[in-house]
Amino acid sequence: MRKEEFSRLSISQKIKTLYLEGSFVVAIRYYRHKVNLYLLGDEYVEVFYNHKLDQIEKIEFLARKHSRMKFYLDQIKIA
């Protein structure tokens, strides 16, 4: 699935796609969110879950050069 197609999906469709086609990599805490990182094809996707509201607030692609990548690199090796 191309990034443009994935970006147009609803949150529930994105969740289903990640569950069926993606691979869970790692979870981190980031401010008020638990963020799950998935690999979808050759792209990383973040799922931001707000535990206080008990809801997923956003699902978006993570650029490999984004500053948040350092939080993941502390836990795993990403090529």
PyMOL Python script that loads the backbone (N, CA, C, O; Angstrom):
from pymol import cmd

cmd.read_pdbstr("""\
ATOM      1  N   MET A   1       0.844  -1.180   0.000  1.00  0.00           N
ATOM      2  CA  MET A   1       0.000   0.000   0.000  1.00  0.00           C
ATOM      3  C   MET A   1       0.885   1.237   0.000  1.00  0.00           C
ATOM      4  O   MET A   1       1.846   1.322   0.764  1.00  0.00           O
ATOM      5  N   ARG A   2       0.564   2.175  -0.843  1.00  0.00           N
ATOM      6  CA  ARG A   2       1.332   3.417  -0.919  1.00  0.00           C
ATOM      7  C   ARG A   2       0.968   4.343   0.245  1.00  0.00           C
ATOM      8  O   ARG A   2      -0.120   4.259   0.816  1.00  0.00           O
ATOM      9  N   LYS A   3       1.920   5.233   0.580  1.00  0.00           N
ATOM     10  CA  LYS A   3       1.713   6.178   1.682  1.00  0.00           C
ATOM     11  C   LYS A   3       0.457   7.015   1.479  1.00  0.00           C
ATOM     12  O   LYS A   3      -0.297   7.247   2.424  1.00  0.00           O
ATOM     13  N   GLU A   4       0.230   7.467   0.249  1.00  0.00           N
ATOM     14  CA  GLU A   4      -0.917   8.323  -0.037  1.00  0.00           C
ATOM     15  C   GLU A   4      -2.229   7.574   0.231  1.00  0.00           C
ATOM     16  O   GLU A   4      -3.174   8.143   0.777  1.00  0.00           O
ATOM     17  N   GLU A   5      -2.278   6.306  -0.154  1.00  0.00           N
ATOM     18  CA  GLU A   5      -3.481   5.503   0.084  1.00  0.00           C
ATOM     19  C   GLU A   5      -3.708   5.306   1.581  1.00  0.00           C
ATOM     20  O   GLU A   5      -4.824   5.471   2.073  1.00  0.00           O
ATOM     21  N   PHE A   6      -2.656   4.958   2.292  1.00  0.00           N
ATOM     22  CA  PHE A   6      -2.759   4.735   3.729  1.00  0.00           C
ATOM     23  C   PHE A   6      -3.196   6.007   4.440  1.00  0.00           C
ATOM     24  O   PHE A   6      -4.029   5.956   5.346  1.00  0.00           O
ATOM     25  N   SER A   7      -2.647   7.139   4.042  1.00  0.00           N
ATOM     26  CA  SER A   7      -2.966   8.415   4.696  1.00  0.00           C
ATOM     27  C   SER A   7      -4.432   8.794   4.553  1.00  0.00           C
ATOM     28  O   SER A   7      -4.970   9.507   5.401  1.00  0.00           O
ATOM     29  N   ARG A   8      -5.081   8.331   3.503  1.00  0.00           N
ATOM     30  CA  ARG A   8      -6.498   8.664   3.271  1.00  0.00           C
ATOM     31  C   ARG A   8      -7.460   7.753   4.029  1.00  0.00           C
ATOM     32  O   ARG A   8      -8.658   8.032   4.082  1.00  0.00           O
ATOM     33  N   LEU A   9      -6.958   6.678   4.611  1.00  0.00           N
ATOM     34  CA  LEU A   9      -7.823   5.756   5.335  1.00  0.00           C
ATOM     35  C   LEU A   9      -8.301   6.363   6.651  1.00  0.00           C
ATOM     36  O   LEU A   9      -7.658   7.257   7.201  1.00  0.00           O
ATOM     37  N   SER A  10      -9.433   5.872   7.149  1.00  0.00           N
ATOM     38  CA  SER A  10      -9.900   6.262   8.482  1.00  0.00           C
ATOM     39  C   SER A  10      -8.988   5.617   9.517  1.00  0.00           C
ATOM     40  O   SER A  10      -8.214   4.718   9.191  1.00  0.00           O
ATOM     41  N   ILE A  11      -9.077   6.071  10.759  1.00  0.00           N
ATOM     42  CA  ILE A  11      -8.243   5.496  11.813  1.00  0.00           C
ATOM     43  C   ILE A  11      -8.525   4.003  11.955  1.00  0.00           C
ATOM     44  O   ILE A  11      -7.590   3.216  12.098  1.00  0.00           O
ATOM     45  N   SER A  12      -9.784   3.601  11.918  1.00  0.00           N
ATOM     46  CA  SER A  12     -10.090   2.172  12.067  1.00  0.00           C
ATOM     47  C   SER A  12      -9.533   1.360  10.901  1.00  0.00           C
ATOM     48  O   SER A  12      -9.089   0.229  11.104  1.00  0.00           O
ATOM     49  N   GLN A  13      -9.546   1.904   9.696  1.00  0.00           N
ATOM     50  CA  GLN A  13      -8.967   1.206   8.548  1.00  0.00           C
ATOM     51  C   GLN A  13      -7.445   1.137   8.649  1.00  0.00           C
ATOM     52  O   GLN A  13      -6.837   0.140   8.259  1.00  0.00           O
ATOM     53  N   LYS A  14      -6.831   2.203   9.176  1.00  0.00           N
ATOM     54  CA  LYS A  14      -5.379   2.190   9.385  1.00  0.00           C
ATOM     55  C   LYS A  14      -4.992   1.123  10.396  1.00  0.00           C
ATOM     56  O   LYS A  14      -4.015   0.402  10.197  1.00  0.00           O
ATOM     57  N   ILE A  15      -5.760   1.018  11.486  1.00  0.00           N
ATOM     58  CA  ILE A  15      -5.485   0.009  12.513  1.00  0.00           C
ATOM     59  C   ILE A  15      -5.571  -1.389  11.908  1.00  0.00           C
ATOM     60  O   ILE A  15      -4.700  -2.226  12.143  1.00  0.00           O
ATOM     61  N   LYS A  16      -6.608  -1.635  11.140  1.00  0.00           N
ATOM     62  CA  LYS A  16      -6.789  -2.942  10.510  1.00  0.00           C
ATOM     63  C   LYS A  16      -5.632  -3.246   9.563  1.00  0.00           C
ATOM     64  O   LYS A  16      -5.116  -4.364   9.551  1.00  0.00           O
ATOM     65  N   THR A  17      -5.225  -2.259   8.771  1.00  0.00           N
ATOM     66  CA  THR A  17      -4.116  -2.448   7.835  1.00  0.00           C
ATOM     67  C   THR A  17      -2.824  -2.760   8.571  1.00  0.00           C
ATOM     68  O   THR A  17      -2.085  -3.661   8.174  1.00  0.00           O
ATOM     69  N   LEU A  18      -2.541  -2.017   9.650  1.00  0.00           N
ATOM     70  CA  LEU A  18      -1.328  -2.280  10.427  1.00  0.00           C
ATOM     71  C   LEU A  18      -1.370  -3.671  11.057  1.00  0.00           C
ATOM     72  O   LEU A  18      -0.356  -4.368  11.102  1.00  0.00           O
ATOM     73  N   TYR A  19      -2.530  -4.067  11.537  1.00  0.00           N
ATOM     74  CA  TYR A  19      -2.666  -5.379  12.163  1.00  0.00           C
ATOM     75  C   TYR A  19      -2.446  -6.505  11.153  1.00  0.00           C
ATOM     76  O   TYR A  19      -1.789  -7.500  11.458  1.00  0.00           O
ATOM     77  N   LEU A  20      -2.998  -6.344   9.956  1.00  0.00           N
ATOM     78  CA  LEU A  20      -2.926  -7.404   8.948  1.00  0.00           C
ATOM     79  C   LEU A  20      -1.644  -7.387   8.121  1.00  0.00           C
ATOM     80  O   LEU A  20      -1.137  -8.439   7.735  1.00  0.00           O
ATOM     81  N   GLU A  21      -1.122  -6.190   7.851  1.00  0.00           N
ATOM     82  CA  GLU A  21      -0.001  -6.076   6.920  1.00  0.00           C
ATOM     83  C   GLU A  21       1.290  -5.560   7.556  1.00  0.00           C
ATOM     84  O   GLU A  21       2.366  -5.695   6.972  1.00  0.00           O
ATOM     85  N   GLY A  22       1.190  -4.974   8.740  1.00  0.00           N
ATOM     86  CA  GLY A  22       2.365  -4.388   9.376  1.00  0.00           C
ATOM     87  C   GLY A  22       3.009  -5.319  10.378  1.00  0.00           C
ATOM     88  O   GLY A  22       2.481  -6.386  10.692  1.00  0.00           O
ATOM     89  N   SER A  23       4.154  -4.901  10.871  1.00  0.00           N
ATOM     90  CA  SER A  23       4.878  -5.634  11.915  1.00  0.00           C
ATOM     91  C   SER A  23       5.156  -4.684  13.066  1.00  0.00           C
ATOM     92  O   SER A  23       5.725  -3.610  12.873  1.00  0.00           O
ATOM     93  N   PHE A  24       4.749  -5.088  14.274  1.00  0.00           N
ATOM     94  CA  PHE A  24       5.031  -4.284  15.456  1.00  0.00           C
ATOM     95  C   PHE A  24       6.529  -4.308  15.711  1.00  0.00           C
ATOM     96  O   PHE A  24       7.162  -5.361  15.634  1.00  0.00           O
ATOM     97  N   VAL A  25       7.097  -3.136  16.017  1.00  0.00           N
ATOM     98  CA  VAL A  25       8.531  -3.035  16.265  1.00  0.00           C
ATOM     99  C   VAL A  25       8.801  -2.808  17.748  1.00  0.00           C
ATOM    100  O   VAL A  25       9.495  -3.603  18.381  1.00  0.00           O
ATOM    101  N   VAL A  26       8.258  -1.731  18.302  1.00  0.00           N
ATOM    102  CA  VAL A  26       8.536  -1.380  19.695  1.00  0.00           C
ATOM    103  C   VAL A  26       7.526  -0.322  20.150  1.00  0.00           C
ATOM    104  O   VAL A  26       6.887   0.334  19.327  1.00  0.00           O
ATOM    105  N   ALA A  27       7.392  -0.166  21.470  1.00  0.00           N
ATOM    106  CA  ALA A  27       6.547   0.874  22.050  1.00  0.00           C
ATOM    107  C   ALA A  27       7.398   1.771  22.934  1.00  0.00           C
ATOM    108  O   ALA A  27       8.334   1.311  23.587  1.00  0.00           O
ATOM    109  N   ILE A  28       7.065   3.052  22.948  1.00  0.00           N
ATOM    110  CA  ILE A  28       7.736   4.011  23.822  1.00  0.00           C
ATOM    111  C   ILE A  28       6.687   4.877  24.511  1.00  0.00           C
ATOM    112  O   ILE A  28       5.523   4.891  24.108  1.00  0.00           O
ATOM    113  N   ARG A  29       7.097   5.589  25.534  1.00  0.00           N
ATOM    114  CA  ARG A  29       6.267   6.621  26.160  1.00  0.00           C
ATOM    115  C   ARG A  29       6.754   7.953  25.609  1.00  0.00           C
ATOM    116  O   ARG A  29       7.955   8.220  25.561  1.00  0.00           O
ATOM    117  N   TYR A  30       5.804   8.781  25.194  1.00  0.00           N
ATOM    118  CA  TYR A  30       6.160  10.081  24.636  1.00  0.00           C
ATOM    119  C   TYR A  30       5.130  11.088  25.126  1.00  0.00           C
ATOM    120  O   TYR A  30       3.997  11.113  24.647  1.00  0.00           O
ATOM    121  N   TYR A  31       5.532  11.916  26.083  1.00  0.00           N
ATOM    122  CA  TYR A  31       4.632  12.853  26.763  1.00  0.00           C
ATOM    123  C   TYR A  31       3.430  12.092  27.295  1.00  0.00           C
ATOM    124  O   TYR A  31       3.605  11.187  28.110  1.00  0.00           O
ATOM    125  N   ARG A  32       2.227  12.420  26.871  1.00  0.00           N
ATOM    126  CA  ARG A  32       1.051  11.759  27.427  1.00  0.00           C
ATOM    127  C   ARG A  32       0.605  10.543  26.610  1.00  0.00           C
ATOM    128  O   ARG A  32      -0.490  10.021  26.818  1.00  0.00           O
ATOM    129  N   HIS A  33       1.440  10.104  25.700  1.00  0.00           N
ATOM    130  CA  HIS A  33       1.074   8.999  24.815  1.00  0.00           C
ATOM    131  C   HIS A  33       1.954   7.767  25.011  1.00  0.00           C
ATOM    132  O   HIS A  33       3.118   7.858  25.402  1.00  0.00           O
ATOM    133  N   LYS A  34       1.364   6.633  24.731  1.00  0.00           N
ATOM    134  CA  LYS A  34       2.124   5.421  24.465  1.00  0.00           C
ATOM    135  C   LYS A  34       2.158   5.360  22.941  1.00  0.00           C
ATOM    136  O   LYS A  34       1.111   5.401  22.296  1.00  0.00           O
ATOM    137  N   VAL A  35       3.337   5.265  22.371  1.00  0.00           N
ATOM    138  CA  VAL A  35       3.478   5.263  20.915  1.00  0.00           C
ATOM    139  C   VAL A  35       4.005   3.913  20.474  1.00  0.00           C
ATOM    140  O   VAL A  35       5.092   3.492  20.870  1.00  0.00           O
ATOM    141  N   ASN A  36       3.218   3.244  19.649  1.00  0.00           N
ATOM    142  CA  ASN A  36       3.635   1.970  19.071  1.00  0.00           C
ATOM    143  C   ASN A  36       4.197   2.234  17.690  1.00  0.00           C
ATOM    144  O   ASN A  36       3.601   2.948  16.884  1.00  0.00           O
ATOM    145  N   LEU A  37       5.342   1.652  17.432  1.00  0.00           N
ATOM    146  CA  LEU A  37       5.991   1.793  16.131  1.00  0.00           C
ATOM    147  C   LEU A  37       5.791   0.509  15.338  1.00  0.00           C
ATOM    148  O   LEU A  37       6.054  -0.588  15.832  1.00  0.00           O
ATOM    149  N   TYR A  38       5.326   0.657  14.112  1.00  0.00           N
ATOM    150  CA  TYR A  38       5.099  -0.464  13.201  1.00  0.00           C
ATOM    151  C   TYR A  38       5.912  -0.261  11.936  1.00  0.00           C
ATOM    152  O   TYR A  38       6.240   0.865  11.561  1.00  0.00           O
ATOM    153  N   LEU A  39       6.225  -1.356  11.296  1.00  0.00           N
ATOM    154  CA  LEU A  39       6.847  -1.325   9.979  1.00  0.00           C
ATOM    155  C   LEU A  39       5.792  -1.791   8.994  1.00  0.00           C
ATOM    156  O   LEU A  39       5.284  -2.908   9.096  1.00  0.00           O
ATOM    157  N   LEU A  40       5.464  -0.929   8.036  1.00  0.00           N
ATOM    158  CA  LEU A  40       4.485  -1.227   6.999  1.00  0.00           C
ATOM    159  C   LEU A  40       5.205  -1.109   5.670  1.00  0.00           C
ATOM    160  O   LEU A  40       5.496  -0.003   5.213  1.00  0.00           O
ATOM    161  N   GLY A  41       5.492  -2.240   5.050  1.00  0.00           N
ATOM    162  CA  GLY A  41       6.340  -2.221   3.859  1.00  0.00           C
ATOM    163  C   GLY A  41       7.732  -1.805   4.284  1.00  0.00           C
ATOM    164  O   GLY A  41       8.371  -2.481   5.090  1.00  0.00           O
ATOM    165  N   ASP A  42       8.205  -0.686   3.740  1.00  0.00           N
ATOM    166  CA  ASP A  42       9.512  -0.165   4.162  1.00  0.00           C
ATOM    167  C   ASP A  42       9.384   1.184   4.865  1.00  0.00           C
ATOM    168  O   ASP A  42      10.344   1.950   4.943  1.00  0.00           O
ATOM    169  N   GLU A  43       8.188   1.463   5.375  1.00  0.00           N
ATOM    170  CA  GLU A  43       7.920   2.722   6.079  1.00  0.00           C
ATOM    171  C   GLU A  43       7.566   2.449   7.528  1.00  0.00           C
ATOM    172  O   GLU A  43       6.906   1.457   7.836  1.00  0.00           O
ATOM    173  N   TYR A  44       8.006   3.336   8.425  1.00  0.00           N
ATOM    174  CA  TYR A  44       7.642   3.258   9.827  1.00  0.00           C
ATOM    175  C   TYR A  44       6.389   4.082  10.083  1.00  0.00           C
ATOM    176  O   TYR A  44       6.248   5.195   9.576  1.00  0.00           O
ATOM    177  N   VAL A  45       5.478   3.518  10.878  1.00  0.00           N
ATOM    178  CA  VAL A  45       4.215   4.169  11.206  1.00  0.00           C
ATOM    179  C   VAL A  45       4.085   4.197  12.721  1.00  0.00           C
ATOM    180  O   VAL A  45       4.324   3.193  13.393  1.00  0.00           O
ATOM    181  N   GLU A  46       3.705   5.355  13.255  1.00  0.00           N
ATOM    182  CA  GLU A  46       3.496   5.511  14.688  1.00  0.00           C
ATOM    183  C   GLU A  46       2.006   5.561  15.001  1.00  0.00           C
ATOM    184  O   GLU A  46       1.224   6.189  14.287  1.00  0.00           O
ATOM    185  N   VAL A  47       1.632   4.885  16.081  1.00  0.00           N
ATOM    186  CA  VAL A  47       0.264   4.912  16.574  1.00  0.00           C
ATOM    187  C   VAL A  47       0.311   5.558  17.954  1.00  0.00           C
ATOM    188  O   VAL A  47       0.919   5.016  18.877  1.00  0.00           O
ATOM    189  N   PHE A  48      -0.331   6.715  18.093  1.00  0.00           N
ATOM    190  CA  PHE A  48      -0.320   7.481  19.340  1.00  0.00           C
ATOM    191  C   PHE A  48      -1.575   7.161  20.150  1.00  0.00           C
ATOM    192  O   PHE A  48      -2.690   7.510  19.760  1.00  0.00           O
ATOM    193  N   TYR A  49      -1.370   6.489  21.285  1.00  0.00           N
ATOM    194  CA  TYR A  49      -2.473   6.105  22.156  1.00  0.00           C
ATOM    195  C   TYR A  49      -2.425   6.939  23.428  1.00  0.00           C
ATOM    196  O   TYR A  49      -1.405   6.985  24.116  1.00  0.00           O
ATOM    197  N   ASN A  50      -3.546   7.603  23.736  1.00  0.00           N
ATOM    198  CA  ASN A  50      -3.670   8.394  24.952  1.00  0.00           C
ATOM    199  C   ASN A  50      -4.392   7.528  25.974  1.00  0.00           C
ATOM    200  O   ASN A  50      -5.596   7.299  25.855  1.00  0.00           O
ATOM    201  N   HIS A  51      -3.660   7.044  26.982  1.00  0.00           N
ATOM    202  CA  HIS A  51      -4.255   6.126  27.949  1.00  0.00           C
ATOM    203  C   HIS A  51      -5.265   6.804  28.858  1.00  0.00           C
ATOM    204  O   HIS A  51      -6.198   6.150  29.324  1.00  0.00           O
ATOM    205  N   LYS A  52      -5.109   8.091  29.125  1.00  0.00           N
ATOM    206  CA  LYS A  52      -6.081   8.790  29.979  1.00  0.00           C
ATOM    207  C   LYS A  52      -7.433   8.902  29.290  1.00  0.00           C
ATOM    208  O   LYS A  52      -8.474   8.793  29.938  1.00  0.00           O
ATOM    209  N   LEU A  53      -7.420   9.117  27.991  1.00  0.00           N
ATOM    210  CA  LEU A  53      -8.665   9.204  27.222  1.00  0.00           C
ATOM    211  C   LEU A  53      -9.086   7.847  26.664  1.00  0.00           C
ATOM    212  O   LEU A  53     -10.191   7.698  26.141  1.00  0.00           O
ATOM    213  N   ASP A  54      -8.198   6.858  26.781  1.00  0.00           N
ATOM    214  CA  ASP A  54      -8.434   5.513  26.267  1.00  0.00           C
ATOM    215  C   ASP A  54      -8.809   5.548  24.777  1.00  0.00           C
ATOM    216  O   ASP A  54      -9.818   4.989  24.348  1.00  0.00           O
ATOM    217  N   GLN A  55      -7.941   6.235  24.007  1.00  0.00           N
ATOM    218  CA  GLN A  55      -8.202   6.307  22.570  1.00  0.00           C
ATOM    219  C   GLN A  55      -6.924   6.540  21.775  1.00  0.00           C
ATOM    220  O   GLN A  55      -5.953   7.119  22.260  1.00  0.00           O
ATOM    221  N   ILE A  56      -6.967   6.074  20.559  1.00  0.00           N
ATOM    222  CA  ILE A  56      -5.891   6.364  19.618  1.00  0.00           C
ATOM    223  C   ILE A  56      -6.157   7.752  19.068  1.00  0.00           C
ATOM    224  O   ILE A  56      -7.231   8.015  18.528  1.00  0.00           O
ATOM    225  N   GLU A  57      -5.180   8.643  19.205  1.00  0.00           N
ATOM    226  CA  GLU A  57      -5.371  10.019  18.763  1.00  0.00           C
ATOM    227  C   GLU A  57      -4.896  10.261  17.335  1.00  0.00           C
ATOM    228  O   GLU A  57      -5.467  11.075  16.608  1.00  0.00           O
ATOM    229  N   LYS A  58      -3.843   9.543  16.942  1.00  0.00           N
ATOM    230  CA  LYS A  58      -3.388   9.712  15.560  1.00  0.00           C
ATOM    231  C   LYS A  58      -2.508   8.549  15.155  1.00  0.00           C
ATOM    232  O   LYS A  58      -1.907   7.866  15.985  1.00  0.00           O
ATOM    233  N   ILE A  59      -2.454   8.350  13.852  1.00  0.00           N
ATOM    234  CA  ILE A  59      -1.597   7.346  13.238  1.00  0.00           C
ATOM    235  C   ILE A  59      -0.918   8.041  12.075  1.00  0.00           C
ATOM    236  O   ILE A  59      -1.582   8.544  11.168  1.00  0.00           O
ATOM    237  N   GLU A  60       0.414   8.068  12.102  1.00  0.00           N
ATOM    238  CA  GLU A  60       1.119   8.784  11.037  1.00  0.00           C
ATOM    239  C   GLU A  60       2.475   8.146  10.749  1.00  0.00           C
ATOM    240  O   GLU A  60       3.038   7.428  11.575  1.00  0.00           O
ATOM    241  N   PHE A  61       2.973   8.429   9.565  1.00  0.00           N
ATOM    242  CA  PHE A  61       4.290   7.942   9.171  1.00  0.00           C
ATOM    243  C   PHE A  61       5.364   8.688   9.937  1.00  0.00           C
ATOM    244  O   PHE A  61       5.198   9.861  10.273  1.00  0.00           O
ATOM    245  N   LEU A  62       6.463   8.006  10.212  1.00  0.00           N
ATOM    246  CA  LEU A  62       7.608   8.597  10.897  1.00  0.00           C
ATOM    247  C   LEU A  62       8.759   8.704   9.911  1.00  0.00           C
ATOM    248  O   LEU A  62       9.242   7.698   9.391  1.00  0.00           O
ATOM    249  N   ALA A  63       9.188   9.912   9.662  1.00  0.00           N
ATOM    250  CA  ALA A  63      10.354  10.126   8.802  1.00  0.00           C
ATOM    251  C   ALA A  63      11.588   9.601   9.527  1.00  0.00           C
ATOM    252  O   ALA A  63      11.747   9.817  10.728  1.00  0.00           O
ATOM    253  N   ARG A  64      12.448   8.920   8.804  1.00  0.00           N
ATOM    254  CA  ARG A  64      13.639   8.329   9.423  1.00  0.00           C
ATOM    255  C   ARG A  64      14.572   9.368  10.028  1.00  0.00           C
ATOM    256  O   ARG A  64      15.393   9.029  10.881  1.00  0.00           O
ATOM    257  N   LYS A  65      14.467  10.609   9.612  1.00  0.00           N
ATOM    258  CA  LYS A  65      15.330  11.662  10.153  1.00  0.00           C
ATOM    259  C   LYS A  65      14.628  12.497  11.225  1.00  0.00           C
ATOM    260  O   LYS A  65      15.189  13.491  11.688  1.00  0.00           O
ATOM    261  N   HIS A  66      13.428  12.118  11.624  1.00  0.00           N
ATOM    262  CA  HIS A  66      12.686  12.851  12.648  1.00  0.00           C
ATOM    263  C   HIS A  66      13.409  12.737  13.980  1.00  0.00           C
ATOM    264  O   HIS A  66      13.997  11.698  14.280  1.00  0.00           O
ATOM    265  N   SER A  67      13.370  13.786  14.774  1.00  0.00           N
ATOM    266  CA  SER A  67      14.064  13.793  16.066  1.00  0.00           C
ATOM    267  C   SER A  67      13.531  12.721  17.023  1.00  0.00           C
ATOM    268  O   SER A  67      14.262  12.275  17.908  1.00  0.00           O
ATOM    269  N   ARG A  68      12.276  12.302  16.863  1.00  0.00           N
ATOM    270  CA  ARG A  68      11.706  11.282  17.743  1.00  0.00           C
ATOM    271  C   ARG A  68      12.341   9.913  17.501  1.00  0.00           C
ATOM    272  O   ARG A  68      12.245   9.025  18.349  1.00  0.00           O
ATOM    273  N   MET A  69      12.983   9.741  16.362  1.00  0.00           N
ATOM    274  CA  MET A  69      13.625   8.466  16.047  1.00  0.00           C
ATOM    275  C   MET A  69      14.639   8.072  17.119  1.00  0.00           C
ATOM    276  O   MET A  69      14.869   6.884  17.345  1.00  0.00           O
ATOM    277  N   LYS A  70      15.252   9.065  17.786  1.00  0.00           N
ATOM    278  CA  LYS A  70      16.257   8.752  18.814  1.00  0.00           C
ATOM    279  C   LYS A  70      15.665   7.960  19.977  1.00  0.00           C
ATOM    280  O   LYS A  70      16.376   7.180  20.611  1.00  0.00           O
ATOM    281  N   PHE A  71      14.379   8.145  20.268  1.00  0.00           N
ATOM    282  CA  PHE A  71      13.749   7.395  21.344  1.00  0.00           C
ATOM    283  C   PHE A  71      13.659   5.904  20.991  1.00  0.00           C
ATOM    284  O   PHE A  71      13.773   5.043  21.863  1.00  0.00           O
ATOM    285  N   TYR A  72      13.458   5.623  19.733  1.00  0.00           N
ATOM    286  CA  TYR A  72      13.397   4.228  19.287  1.00  0.00           C
ATOM    287  C   TYR A  72      14.795   3.629  19.207  1.00  0.00           C
ATOM    288  O   TYR A  72      14.997   2.463  19.548  1.00  0.00           O
ATOM    289  N   LEU A  73      15.740   4.413  18.763  1.00  0.00           N
ATOM    290  CA  LEU A  73      17.107   3.898  18.581  1.00  0.00           C
ATOM    291  C   LEU A  73      17.750   3.498  19.893  1.00  0.00           C
ATOM    292  O   LEU A  73      18.672   2.682  19.917  1.00  0.00           O
ATOM    293  N   ASP A  74      17.261   4.076  20.997  1.00  0.00           N
ATOM    294  CA  ASP A  74      17.757   3.685  22.321  1.00  0.00           C
ATOM    295  C   ASP A  74      17.389   2.242  22.654  1.00  0.00           C
ATOM    296  O   ASP A  74      18.075   1.593  23.444  1.00  0.00           O
ATOM    297  N   GLN A  75      16.309   1.737  22.058  1.00  0.00           N
ATOM    298  CA  GLN A  75      15.795   0.421  22.390  1.00  0.00           C
ATOM    299  C   GLN A  75      16.093  -0.658  21.353  1.00  0.00           C
ATOM    300  O   GLN A  75      16.238  -1.830  21.698  1.00  0.00           O
ATOM    301  N   ILE A  76      16.184  -0.265  20.089  1.00  0.00           N
ATOM    302  CA  ILE A  76      16.375  -1.241  19.033  1.00  0.00           C
ATOM    303  C   ILE A  76      17.319  -0.683  17.976  1.00  0.00           C
ATOM    304  O   ILE A  76      17.650   0.503  17.977  1.00  0.00           O
ATOM    305  N   LYS A  77      17.739  -1.551  17.087  1.00  0.00           N
ATOM    306  CA  LYS A  77      18.564  -1.106  15.963  1.00  0.00           C
ATOM    307  C   LYS A  77      17.667  -1.047  14.727  1.00  0.00           C
ATOM    308  O   LYS A  77      17.106  -2.056  14.301  1.00  0.00           O
ATOM    309  N   ILE A  78      17.542   0.162  14.158  1.00  0.00           N
ATOM    310  CA  ILE A  78      16.745   0.369  12.961  1.00  0.00           C
ATOM    311  C   ILE A  78      17.701   0.632  11.813  1.00  0.00           C
ATOM    312  O   ILE A  78      18.552   1.518  11.888  1.00  0.00           O
ATOM    313  N   ALA A  79      17.556  -0.131  10.770  1.00  0.00           N
ATOM    314  CA  ALA A  79      18.430   0.041   9.599  1.00  0.00           C
ATOM    315  C   ALA A  79      18.077   1.297   8.831  1.00  0.00           C
ATOM    316  O   ALA A  79      18.708   1.600   7.818  1.00  0.00           O
TER     317      ALA A  79
END
""", "prot")
cmd.dss("prot")
cmd.show_as("cartoon", "prot")
cmd.util.cbc("prot")
cmd.orient("prot")
